[in-house]
């Protein structure tokens, strides 16, 4: 198995595990989705009971006790734009690193 296939396999195993853990915690709906961002897994749930919520989980935690949400809350108005601003800033920093002073 090459390195990329191995990473994909590990990510699939982690995603299945997070889905199982979420199901134990709150009867995760079909609307629960998981997004890996670096070492953090975002669990997004859109349920009739609770509305649109998110949880942040230590994505690469080795023990089950460390895979519980570190933080959770409701997706507030403005959050999408705040995340977009963060993503654009990180992208700008990556481009500056890649192209040096060309963008300054």
The first five atom37 places (N, CA, C, CB, O) and aatype in JSON, in Angstrom:
{
  "aatype": [20, 20, 20, 20, 20, 20, 20, 20, 20, 20, 20, 20, 20, 20, 20, 20, 20, 20, 20, 20, 20, 20, 20, 20, 20, 20, 20, 20, 20, 20, 20, 20, 20, 20, 20, 20, 20, 20, 20, 20, 20, 20, 20, 20, 20, 20, 20, 20, 20, 20, 20, 20, 20, 20, 20, 20, 20, 20, 20, 20, 20, 20, 20, 20, 20, 20, 20, 20, 20, 20, 20, 20, 20, 20, 20, 20, 20, 20, 20, 20, 20, 20, 20, 20, 20, 20, 20, 20, 20, 20, 20, 20, 20, 20, 20, 20, 20, 20, 20, 20, 20, 20, 20, 20],
  "atom_mask": [
    [1, 1, 1, 1, 1],
    [1, 1, 1, 1, 1],
    [1, 1, 1, 1, 1],
    [1, 1, 1, 1, 1],
    [1, 1, 1, 1, 1],
    [1, 1, 1, 1, 1],
    [1, 1, 1, 1, 1],
    [1, 1, 1, 1, 1],
    [1, 1, 1, 1, 1],
    [1, 1, 1, 1, 1],
    [1, 1, 1, 1, 1],
    [1, 1, 1, 1, 1],
    [1, 1, 1, 1, 1],
    [1, 1, 1, 1, 1],
    [1, 1, 1, 1, 1],
    [1, 1, 1, 1, 1],
    [1, 1, 1, 1, 1],
    [1, 1, 1, 1, 1],
    [1, 1, 1, 1, 1],
    [1, 1, 1, 1, 1],
    [1, 1, 1, 1, 1],
    [1, 1, 1, 1, 1],
    [1, 1, 1, 1, 1],
    [1, 1, 1, 1, 1],
    [1, 1, 1, 1, 1],
    [1, 1, 1, 1, 1],
    [1, 1, 1, 1, 1],
    [1, 1, 1, 1, 1],
    [1, 1, 1, 1, 1],
    [1, 1, 1, 1, 1],
    [1, 1, 1, 1, 1],
    [1, 1, 1, 1, 1],
    [1, 1, 1, 1, 1],
    [1, 1, 1, 1, 1],
    [1, 1, 1, 1, 1],
    [1, 1, 1, 1, 1],
    [1, 1, 1, 1, 1],
    [1, 1, 1, 1, 1],
    [1, 1, 1, 1, 1],
    [1, 1, 1, 1, 1],
    [1, 1, 1, 1, 1],
    [1, 1, 1, 1, 1],
    [1, 1, 1, 1, 1],
    [1, 1, 1, 1, 1],
    [1, 1, 1, 1, 1],
    [1, 1, 1, 1, 1],
    [1, 1, 1, 1, 1],
    [1, 1, 1, 1, 1],
    [1, 1, 1, 1, 1],
    [1, 1, 1, 1, 1],
    [1, 1, 1, 1, 1],
    [1, 1, 1, 1, 1],
    [1, 1, 1, 1, 1],
    [1, 1, 1, 1, 1],
    [1, 1, 1, 1, 1],
    [1, 1, 1, 1, 1],
    [1, 1, 1, 1, 1],
    [1, 1, 1, 1, 1],
    [1, 1, 1, 1, 1],
    [1, 1, 1, 1, 1],
    [1, 1, 1, 1, 1],
    [1, 1, 1, 1, 1],
    [1, 1, 1, 1, 1],
    [1, 1, 1, 1, 1],
    [1, 1, 1, 1, 1],
    [1, 1, 1, 1, 1],
    [1, 1, 1, 1, 1],
    [1, 1, 1, 1, 1],
    [1, 1, 1, 1, 1],
    [1, 1, 1, 1, 1],
    [1, 1, 1, 1, 1],
    [1, 1, 1, 1, 1],
    [1, 1, 1, 1, 1],
    [1, 1, 1, 1, 1],
    [1, 1, 1, 1, 1],
    [1, 1, 1, 1, 1],
    [1, 1, 1, 1, 1],
    [1, 1, 1, 1, 1],
    [1, 1, 1, 1, 1],
    [1, 1, 1, 1, 1],
    [1, 1, 1, 1, 1],
    [1, 1, 1, 1, 1],
    [1, 1, 1, 1, 1],
    [1, 1, 1, 1, 1],
    [1, 1, 1, 1, 1],
    [1, 1, 1, 1, 1],
    [1, 1, 1, 1, 1],
    [1, 1, 1, 1, 1],
    [1, 1, 1, 1, 1],
    [1, 1, 1, 1, 1],
    [1, 1, 1, 1, 1],
    [1, 1, 1, 1, 1],
    [1, 1, 1, 1, 1],
    [1, 1, 1, 1, 1],
    [1, 1, 1, 1, 1],
    [1, 1, 1, 1, 1],
    [1, 1, 1, 1, 1],
    [1, 1, 1, 1, 1],
    [1, 1, 1, 1, 1],
    [1, 1, 1, 1, 1],
    [1, 1, 1, 1, 1],
    [1, 1, 1, 1, 1],
    [1, 1, 1, 1, 1],
    [1, 1, 1, 1, 1]
  ],
  "atom_positions": [
    [[0.86, -1.17, 0.0], [0.0, 0.0, 0.0], [0.9, 1.23, 0.0], [-0.98, 0.0, 1.23], [1.77, 1.36, 0.86]],
    [[0.7, 2.15, -0.97], [1.52, 3.35, -1.01], [1.09, 4.32, 0.09], [1.43, 4.02, -2.38], [0.06, 4.12, 0.74]],
    [[1.89, 5.36, 0.3], [1.64, 6.29, 1.41], [0.29, 6.97, 1.3], [2.74, 7.36, 1.47], [-0.41, 7.11, 2.31]],
    [[-0.1, 7.39, 0.1], [-1.39, 8.07, -0.08], [-2.56, 7.13, 0.22], [-1.51, 8.61, -1.52], [-3.52, 7.54, 0.87]],
    [[-2.47, 5.89, -0.25], [-3.53, 4.91, 0.03], [-3.6, 4.61, 1.52], [-3.28, 3.61, -0.77], [-4.69, 4.41, 2.07]],
    [[-2.44, 4.58, 2.17], [-2.42, 4.31, 3.61], [-3.08, 5.46, 4.38], [-0.96, 4.11, 4.1], [-3.83, 5.22, 5.33]],
    [[-2.81, 6.69, 3.98], [-3.44, 7.86, 4.63], [-4.94, 7.81, 4.41], [-2.86, 9.19, 4.07], [-5.7, 8.04, 5.35]],
    [[-5.39, 7.5, 3.19], [-6.83, 7.38, 2.91], [-7.46, 6.31, 3.78], [-7.07, 7.06, 1.42], [-8.56, 6.5, 4.32]],
    [[-6.79, 5.18, 3.93], [-7.31, 4.09, 4.75], [-7.46, 4.54, 6.21], [-6.39, 2.85, 4.66], [-8.49, 4.29, 6.84]],
    [[-6.42, 5.19, 6.74], [-6.46, 5.67, 8.12], [-7.6, 6.68, 8.29], [-5.11, 6.31, 8.52], [-8.31, 6.64, 9.29]],
    [[-7.77, 7.59, 7.31], [-8.84, 8.59, 7.39], [-10.2, 7.92, 7.36], [-8.72, 9.6, 6.23], [-11.1, 8.33, 8.09]],
    [[-10.38, 6.89, 6.54], [-11.65, 6.17, 6.49], [-11.93, 5.47, 7.81], [-11.64, 5.15, 5.35], [-13.07, 5.46, 8.29]],
    [[-10.91, 4.88, 8.41], [-11.07, 4.22, 9.7], [-11.44, 5.25, 10.76], [-9.78, 3.46, 10.1], [-12.33, 5.01, 11.58]],
    [[-10.77, 6.4, 10.76], [-11.07, 7.46, 11.72], [-12.5, 7.97, 11.53], [-10.07, 8.61, 11.59], [-13.22, 8.18, 12.51]],
    [[-12.9, 8.18, 10.29], [-14.25, 8.67, 10.02], [-15.29, 7.68, 10.52], [-14.45, 8.94, 8.52], [-16.26, 8.08, 11.17]],
    [[-15.1, 6.38, 10.24], [-16.03, 5.37, 10.74], [-16.08, 5.38, 12.26], [-15.64, 3.98, 10.23], [-17.15, 5.27, 12.86]],
    [[-14.92, 5.51, 12.87], [-14.87, 5.54, 14.33], [-15.63, 6.75, 14.87], [-13.41, 5.55, 14.84], [-16.41, 6.62, 15.81]],
    [[-15.4, 7.92, 14.27], [-16.09, 9.13, 14.73], [-17.6, 8.99, 14.55], [-15.57, 10.37, 13.97], [-18.37, 9.45, 15.39]],
    [[-18.02, 8.37, 13.47], [-19.45, 8.15, 13.25], [-20.02, 7.24, 14.33], [-19.7, 7.55, 11.86], [-21.12, 7.48, 14.83]],
    [[-19.28, 6.19, 14.68], [-19.74, 5.28, 15.73], [-19.81, 5.98, 17.07], [-18.82, 4.05, 15.82], [-20.77, 5.8, 17.82]],
    [[-18.8, 6.78, 17.38], [-18.79, 7.52, 18.65], [-19.94, 8.53, 18.69], [-17.45, 8.24, 18.85], [-20.6, 8.68, 19.72]],
    [[-20.19, 9.21, 17.58], [-21.28, 10.19, 17.53], [-22.62, 9.5, 17.71], [-21.26, 10.97, 16.2], [-23.51, 10.01, 18.39]],
    [[-22.76, 8.35, 17.1], [-24.01, 7.6, 17.23], [-24.25, 7.22, 18.69], [-23.98, 6.34, 16.35], [-25.38, 7.26, 19.16]],
    [[-23.2, 6.85, 19.39], [-23.34, 6.5, 20.81], [-23.75, 7.73, 21.62], [-22.03, 5.92, 21.36], [-24.58, 7.63, 22.53]],
    [[-23.17, 8.89, 21.29], [-23.42, 10.1, 22.06], [-24.82, 10.64, 21.86], [-22.43, 11.16, 21.7], [-25.48, 11.03, 22.83]],
    [[-25.29, 10.67, 20.61], [-26.52, 11.44, 20.39], [-27.4, 10.9, 19.26], [-26.17, 12.85, 20.09], [-28.14, 11.67, 18.64]],
    [[-27.33, 9.62, 19.01], [-28.12, 9.08, 17.91], [-27.92, 9.93, 16.66], [-29.62, 9.02, 18.29], [-28.87, 10.5, 16.12]],
    [[-26.68, 10.01, 16.21], [-26.32, 10.86, 15.07], [-27.27, 10.63, 13.9], [-24.87, 10.59, 14.64], [-27.57, 9.49, 13.53]],
    [[-27.72, 11.7, 13.35], [-28.67, 11.62, 12.24], [-27.94, 11.34, 10.94], [-29.48, 12.92, 12.13], [-26.71, 11.34, 10.88]],
    [[-28.72, 11.1, 9.9], [-28.14, 10.93, 8.57], [-27.5, 12.24, 8.1], [-29.2, 10.46, 7.56], [-26.73, 12.26, 7.14]],
    [[-27.83, 13.32, 8.79], [-27.32, 14.63, 8.43], [-25.97, 14.93, 9.09], [-28.32, 15.69, 8.81], [-25.44, 16.03, 8.92]],
    [[-25.4, 13.98, 9.83], [-24.11, 14.19, 10.47], [-23.01, 13.94, 9.45], [-23.94, 13.27, 11.71], [-22.97, 12.9, 8.8]],
    [[-22.11, 14.93, 9.33], [-20.97, 14.83, 8.41], [-19.7, 15.13, 9.19], [-21.13, 15.81, 7.2], [-19.72, 15.85, 10.18]],
    [[-18.59, 14.56, 8.72], [-17.31, 14.72, 9.36], [-16.31, 15.32, 8.38], [-16.8, 13.39, 9.91], [-16.24, 14.9, 7.22]],
    [[-15.53, 16.3, 8.85], [-14.52, 16.95, 8.02], [-13.22, 17.0, 8.8], [-14.97, 18.38, 7.6], [-13.16, 17.56, 9.9]],
    [[-12.18, 16.41, 8.24], [-10.87, 16.4, 8.87], [-10.13, 17.67, 8.45], [-10.06, 15.12, 8.48], [-9.99, 17.94, 7.26]],
    [[-9.66, 18.44, 9.42], [-8.87, 19.64, 9.18], [-7.62, 19.53, 10.06], [-9.7, 20.96, 9.5], [-7.66, 19.79, 11.26]],
    [[-6.53, 19.14, 9.43], [-5.32, 18.92, 10.21], [-5.55, 17.82, 11.22], [-4.87, 20.21, 10.92], [-5.93, 16.7, 10.85]],
    [[-5.32, 18.12, 12.49], [-5.47, 17.13, 13.55], [-6.84, 17.19, 14.22], [-4.4, 17.32, 14.59], [-7.08, 16.52, 15.23]],
    [[-7.75, 17.98, 13.67], [-9.06, 18.17, 14.28], [-10.15, 17.67, 13.33], [-9.29, 19.66, 14.63], [-10.09, 17.91, 12.12]],
    [[-11.12, 16.97, 13.87], [-12.28, 16.55, 13.09], [-13.45, 17.45, 13.46], [-12.62, 15.04, 13.34], [-13.77, 17.61, 14.64]],
    [[-14.08, 18.03, 12.45], [-15.3, 18.8, 12.64], [-16.47, 17.86, 12.42], [-15.36, 20.03, 11.67], [-16.58, 17.24, 11.36]],
    [[-17.34, 17.74, 13.4], [-18.57, 16.96, 13.27], [-19.7, 17.98, 13.12], [-18.81, 15.99, 14.52], [-19.95, 18.78, 14.03]],
    [[-20.38, 17.94, 11.99], [-21.47, 18.87, 11.71], [-22.77, 18.08, 11.71], [-21.25, 19.62, 10.34], [-22.89, 17.08, 11.0]],
    [[-23.73, 18.54, 12.5], [-25.0, 17.83, 12.6], [-26.14, 18.81, 12.37], [-25.15, 17.14, 13.98], [-26.2, 19.88, 12.98]],
    [[-27.04, 18.44, 11.48], [-28.21, 19.27, 11.19], [-29.44, 18.43, 11.51], [-28.23, 19.78, 9.69], [-29.92, 17.67, 10.66]],
    [[-29.94, 18.56, 12.74], [-31.07, 17.74, 13.16], [-32.28, 18.61, 13.45], [-30.7, 16.91, 14.38], [-32.16, 19.79, 13.78]],
    [[-33.44, 18.0, 13.34], [-34.67, 18.72, 13.67], [-34.69, 19.06, 15.15], [-35.9, 17.88, 13.29], [-35.19, 20.12, 15.53]],
    [[-34.17, 18.18, 15.97], [-34.21, 18.36, 17.42], [-33.33, 19.51, 17.9], [-33.8, 17.08, 18.11], [-33.75, 20.31, 18.74]],
    [[-32.09, 19.59, 17.38], [-31.13, 20.57, 17.89], [-30.76, 21.66, 16.9], [-29.89, 19.86, 18.32], [-30.12, 22.64, 17.29]],
    [[-31.15, 21.53, 15.64], [-30.75, 22.5, 14.63], [-29.34, 22.2, 14.13], [-30.81, 23.92, 15.2], [-28.89, 21.05, 14.17]],
    [[-28.67, 23.22, 13.66], [-27.34, 23.09, 13.08], [-26.28, 23.27, 14.16], [-27.13, 24.11, 11.93], [-26.14, 24.35, 14.73]],
    [[-25.54, 22.19, 14.44], [-24.53, 22.22, 15.5], [-23.2, 21.68, 14.97], [-24.99, 21.4, 16.72], [-23.14, 21.04, 13.92]],
    [[-22.14, 21.95, 15.73], [-20.83, 21.42, 15.39], [-20.12, 20.95, 16.65], [-19.97, 22.48, 14.65], [-20.42, 21.4, 17.76]],
    [[-19.18, 20.03, 16.46], [-18.3, 19.57, 17.53], [-16.89, 19.51, 16.97], [-18.75, 18.19, 18.11], [-16.7, 19.17, 15.81]],
    [[-15.92, 19.82, 17.8], [-14.52, 19.69, 17.43], [-13.95, 18.52, 18.21], [-13.71, 21.0, 17.71], [-14.06, 18.46, 19.43]],
    [[-13.34, 17.57, 17.48], [-12.85, 16.33, 18.06], [-11.37, 16.19, 17.74], [-13.65, 15.1, 17.53], [-10.94, 16.5, 16.62]],
    [[-10.58, 15.74, 18.7], [-9.16, 15.47, 18.44], [-9.1, 14.31, 17.45], [-8.37, 15.13, 19.77], [-9.27, 13.15, 17.83]],
    [[-8.86, 14.62, 16.2], [-8.97, 13.65, 15.1], [-7.98, 12.52, 15.13], [-8.83, 14.34, 13.84], [-8.27, 11.44, 14.61]],
    [[-6.83, 12.73, 15.72], [-5.81, 11.69, 15.73], [-5.55, 11.15, 17.13], [-4.52, 12.22, 15.13], [-4.5, 10.57, 17.4]],
    [[-6.51, 11.34, 18.01], [-6.35, 10.86, 19.39], [-6.24, 9.34, 19.4], [-7.54, 11.32, 20.27], [-6.93, 8.65, 18.65]],
    [[-5.38, 8.83, 20.24], [-5.15, 7.39, 20.29], [-6.14, 6.66, 21.19], [-3.75, 7.11, 20.76], [-6.53, 5.53, 20.89]],
    [[-6.54, 7.29, 22.28], [-7.45, 6.6, 23.2], [-8.87, 7.13, 23.05], [-6.97, 6.77, 24.65], [-9.08, 8.28, 22.68]],
    [[-9.84, 6.28, 23.34], [-11.26, 6.62, 23.17], [-11.65, 7.83, 24.01], [-12.13, 5.42, 23.55], [-12.46, 8.65, 23.57]],
    [[-11.1, 7.95, 25.22], [-11.47, 9.07, 26.09], [-11.07, 10.41, 25.48], [-10.83, 8.91, 27.47], [-11.67, 11.44, 25.79]],
    [[-10.05, 10.41, 24.62], [-9.6, 11.65, 23.99], [-10.33, 11.95, 22.68], [-8.11, 11.58, 23.75], [-10.07, 12.98, 22.06]],
    [[-11.23, 11.06, 22.26], [-11.97, 11.27, 21.02], [-13.32, 11.92, 21.26], [-12.16, 9.96, 20.29], [-14.1, 12.1, 20.32]],
    [[-13.61, 12.27, 22.49], [-14.85, 12.97, 22.8], [-14.7, 14.41, 22.32], [-15.19, 12.9, 24.34], [-13.58, 14.91, 22.21]],
    [[-15.81, 15.09, 22.04], [-15.7, 16.48, 21.57], [-14.94, 17.36, 22.57], [-17.09, 17.06, 21.33], [-15.17, 17.31, 23.78]],
    [[-14.03, 18.15, 22.03], [-13.3, 19.13, 22.84], [-14.18, 20.35, 23.08], [-11.98, 19.54, 22.15], [-14.08, 21.03, 24.1]],
    [[-15.04, 20.6, 22.11], [-15.92, 21.77, 22.16], [-17.09, 21.5, 21.22], [-15.16, 23.08, 21.76], [-16.93, 20.84, 20.2]],
    [[-18.25, 22.01, 21.56], [-19.39, 21.9, 20.66], [-20.27, 23.13, 20.84], [-20.2, 20.6, 20.93], [-20.21, 23.82, 21.85]],
    [[-21.09, 23.38, 19.84], [-21.98, 24.53, 19.93], [-22.87, 24.62, 18.71], [-21.18, 25.82, 20.09], [-22.86, 23.76, 17.83]],
    [[-23.64, 25.68, 18.68], [-24.52, 25.93, 17.55], [-23.77, 26.72, 16.48], [-25.79, 26.69, 18.0], [-22.91, 27.54, 16.8]],
    [[-24.1, 26.46, 15.22], [-23.53, 27.23, 14.12], [-24.3, 28.55, 14.08], [-23.61, 26.45, 12.74], [-25.47, 28.59, 13.71]],
    [[-23.62, 29.62, 14.45], [-24.24, 30.94, 14.52], [-24.15, 31.67, 13.19], [-23.59, 31.76, 15.61], [-23.31, 31.37, 12.34]],
    [[-25.03, 32.63, 13.02], [-24.96, 33.52, 11.86], [-23.6, 34.2, 11.89], [-26.14, 34.58, 11.87], [-23.17, 34.7, 12.93]],
    [[-22.95, 34.22, 10.77], [-21.64, 34.85, 10.69], [-20.48, 33.88, 10.77], [-21.5, 35.87, 11.76], [-19.37, 34.2, 10.38]],
    [[-20.74, 32.68, 11.29], [-19.66, 31.7, 11.44], [-19.07, 31.27, 10.1], [-20.17, 30.48, 12.19], [-17.86, 31.09, 9.97]],
    [[-19.92, 31.11, 9.13], [-19.45, 30.69, 7.8], [-18.48, 31.73, 7.25], [-20.64, 30.49, 6.82], [-17.42, 31.38, 6.73]],
    [[-18.83, 32.99, 7.38], [-17.96, 34.06, 6.88], [-16.66, 34.13, 7.68], [-18.69, 35.41, 6.95], [-15.6, 34.41, 7.11]],
    [[-16.73, 33.88, 8.98], [-15.52, 33.87, 9.81], [-14.57, 32.75, 9.39], [-15.88, 33.73, 11.29], [-13.36, 32.95, 9.32]],
    [[-15.13, 31.58, 9.11], [-14.3, 30.46, 8.64], [-13.73, 30.75, 7.25], [-15.12, 29.17, 8.61], [-12.58, 30.4, 6.97]],
    [[-14.51, 31.37, 6.4], [-14.03, 31.73, 5.06], [-12.88, 32.72, 5.17], [-15.19, 32.33, 4.2], [-11.89, 32.61, 4.44]],
    [[-13.0, 33.7, 6.07], [-11.93, 34.68, 6.28], [-10.66, 33.99, 6.75], [-12.37, 35.74, 7.3], [-9.57, 34.31, 6.28]],
    [[-10.8, 33.05, 7.68], [-9.65, 32.29, 8.15], [-9.01, 31.51, 7.01], [-10.06, 31.33, 9.27], [-7.78, 31.52, 6.86]],
    [[-9.82, 30.83, 6.21], [-9.3, 30.04, 5.09], [-8.55, 30.92, 4.08], [-10.45, 29.28, 4.38], [-7.48, 30.56, 3.6]],
    [[-9.12, 32.08, 3.78], [-8.47, 32.99, 2.83], [-7.14, 33.51, 3.39], [-9.4, 34.17, 2.51], [-6.17, 33.65, 2.65]],
    [[-7.11, 33.8, 4.67], [-5.88, 34.27, 5.29], [-4.8, 33.18, 5.25], [-6.13, 34.7, 6.75], [-3.65, 33.46, 4.91]],
    [[-5.18, 31.95, 5.59], [-4.21, 30.85, 5.54], [-3.7, 30.63, 4.13], [-4.84, 29.55, 6.08], [-2.52, 30.37, 3.92]],
    [[-4.6, 30.74, 3.15], [-4.19, 30.58, 1.75], [-3.22, 31.68, 1.35], [-5.43, 30.61, 0.82], [-2.23, 31.41, 0.66]],
    [[-3.49, 32.91, 1.78], [-2.59, 34.02, 1.48], [-1.2, 33.76, 2.06], [-3.17, 35.35, 2.04], [-0.19, 34.0, 1.4]],
    [[-1.15, 33.28, 3.3], [0.14, 32.97, 3.91], [0.88, 31.88, 3.15], [-0.05, 32.55, 5.37], [2.1, 31.96, 2.97]],
    [[0.16, 30.85, 2.71], [0.78, 29.78, 1.92], [1.34, 30.31, 0.61], [-0.24, 28.67, 1.64], [2.45, 29.95, 0.22]],
    [[0.59, 31.18, -0.05], [1.06, 31.75, -1.32], [2.28, 32.64, -1.1], [-0.06, 32.56, -1.99], [3.21, 32.61, -1.9]],
    [[2.28, 33.42, -0.03], [3.45, 34.26, 0.28], [4.67, 33.39, 0.52], [3.18, 35.15, 1.51], [5.77, 33.71, 0.07]],
    [[4.47, 32.28, 1.24], [5.58, 31.37, 1.5], [6.09, 30.76, 0.2], [5.15, 30.26, 2.48], [7.3, 30.62, 0.0]],
    [[5.17, 30.39, -0.68], [5.53, 29.73, -1.93], [6.21, 30.69, -2.9], [4.28, 29.12, -2.57], [7.18, 30.32, -3.56]],
    [[5.69, 31.93, -3.01], [6.18, 32.86, -4.01], [7.04, 33.98, -3.44], [5.03, 33.45, -4.75], [7.44, 34.89, -4.17]],
    [[7.33, 33.92, -2.18], [8.22, 34.92, -1.56], [7.63, 36.32, -1.65], [9.59, 34.89, -2.23], [6.44, 36.52, -1.44]],
    [[8.48, 37.27, -1.96], [8.11, 38.69, -1.97], [7.28, 39.13, -3.17], [9.34, 39.52, -1.91], [6.94, 40.31, -3.28]],
    [[6.95, 38.21, -4.08], [6.19, 38.58, -5.28], [4.83, 39.16, -4.9], [6.01, 37.36, -6.21], [4.34, 40.06, -5.58]],
    [[4.21, 38.67, -3.84], [2.86, 39.11, -3.47], [2.86, 40.31, -2.52], [2.1, 37.96, -2.82], [1.81, 40.9, -2.26]],
    [[4.04, 40.68, -2.01], [4.11, 41.81, -1.07], [4.0, 43.15, -1.75], [5.39, 41.76, -0.29], [4.04, 44.19, -1.08]]
  ]
}
